[in-house]
Amino acid sequence: MLFGFGFILTLGHTYCVIFVIGVIVMLFNELLSLKRDKEREKPIPNFWLINWYFFFLVLSYLIPRFLPPETEVKLFSEPILNTLHAYSPLTLFAGFVAGILLFTLGLEKGMYRY
């Protein structure tokens, strides 16, 4: 395992970032499995999907915030990517509103407390 980690470090920054994101996804999966009551979650439609939806929305918000300015200049030099980056706060806000609506509309009577 130590040799695998050393190998990933020698591959460069891109693979280290992919490795860290993979570790974050595995940690979130483990966190979800700790506090899980499958019998109570069954009647809630799309409960699993909503958890992962919000997780990836938060990741898509946080990852660009940690990029150095040099990376943003290279990455967003394309006009389409630059436009998407300019409107990313609005897109993420709309995504969060859609997620909250999806969760709220999926609630059924008797499941509010859970």
KAWO-V446643 format. One record per residue. RES is the residue in one small letter. OMEGA is omega in whole degrees, -180 to 180 (* if undefined). Layout:
res:omega
RES:OMEGA
RES:OMEGA
This chain:
res:omega
m:178
l:178
f:177
g:178
f:177
g:178
f:179
i:178
l:-180
t:-180
l:177
g:-174
h:-176
t:-179
y:175
c:178
v:178
i:178
f:-179
v:178
i:177
g:178
v:179
i:178
v:179
m:178
l:178
f:177
n:178
e:178
l:178
l:-178
s:178
l:-175
k:-176
r:173
d:-171
k:-179
e:179
r:-179
e:-175
k:-178
p:-179
i:-179
p:175
n:-179
f:180
w:-179
l:-179
i:177
n:-179
w:178
y:179
f:178
f:-179
f:173
l:179
v:177
l:-180
s:174
y:-172
l:-174
i:178
p:180
r:-179
f:178
l:176
p:-179
p:180
e:180
t:-180
e:180
v:180
k:-174
l:-175
f:177
s:176
e:-177
p:-178
i:179
l:179
n:178
t:178
l:179
h:180
a:-178
y:-178
s:177
p:179
l:179
t:179
l:176
f:178
a:178
g:178
f:178
v:178
a:179
g:178
i:177
l:179
l:179
f:-177
t:180
l:180
g:180
l:177
e:-178
k:-179
g:-178
m:-175
y:-177
r:-178
y:*
